[in-house]
Amino acid sequence: MLSGKLVHLIESHWDQIMSRVIDQVRHEPQMSHTRALVESELRDWGQTLLQNLGHWLTIGSEEDLARKYEYLGKLRFEEDVPLHESVHGLCIIREKMLDFVEEHIFSKNTMELYAEEELDRRLGRFFDLLTIHLVRGYEQALRRALATPV
């Protein structure tokens, strides 16, 4: 796993990455509902994800990940955050992670470029899973809300 050093870079600088994420959310007009969330909540979710990235990418159980992100989808539904904003938030986190890594690779030799490419591929699969579970939780909450008589 060549990208292990890069994963460690992300884990140890999660706070800087989340600051960039929160800054982008604050400035994007299409993120108005997410912007209204408490910053500490966004930071906590980001910390849990980024500080434990190596665990999630290697031995993290998909069941635990599914539970966490289905719960997040349900929570976002209850907070009236549109689904597209919730998914966009995950995209922003992934983008800021990769931007941070790219900024901190100095020599750009063949091995480092390969490690960066490997990380990008692994993160792509990982964030696909996060998105699937987030959407599943959101949809389950929506179906329950529609089935509940007023």
Number of C-alpha atoms within 10 A of each C-alpha: 8 14 20 14 15 22 23 16 17 22 20 14 16 23 17 13 26 22 16 17 23 19 12 17 21 15 11 11 10 13 19 15 16 23 20 12 13 9 12 9 10 17 18 13 13 21 18 12 17 26 19 18 19 19 13 16 17 9 8 13 11 15 8 11 18 19 14 17 21 24 19 21 29 21 16 23 21 14 13 11 20 17 16 11 18 21 17 17 19 17 17 17 21 20 14 18 26 19 12 19 17 15 8 12 13 9 9 12 10 9 12 18 15 14 18 22 14 16 21 17 11 14 18 14 12 17 16 14 16 22 21 16 22 27 23 19 24 25 17 16 20 16 11 10 13 10 9 8 6 5
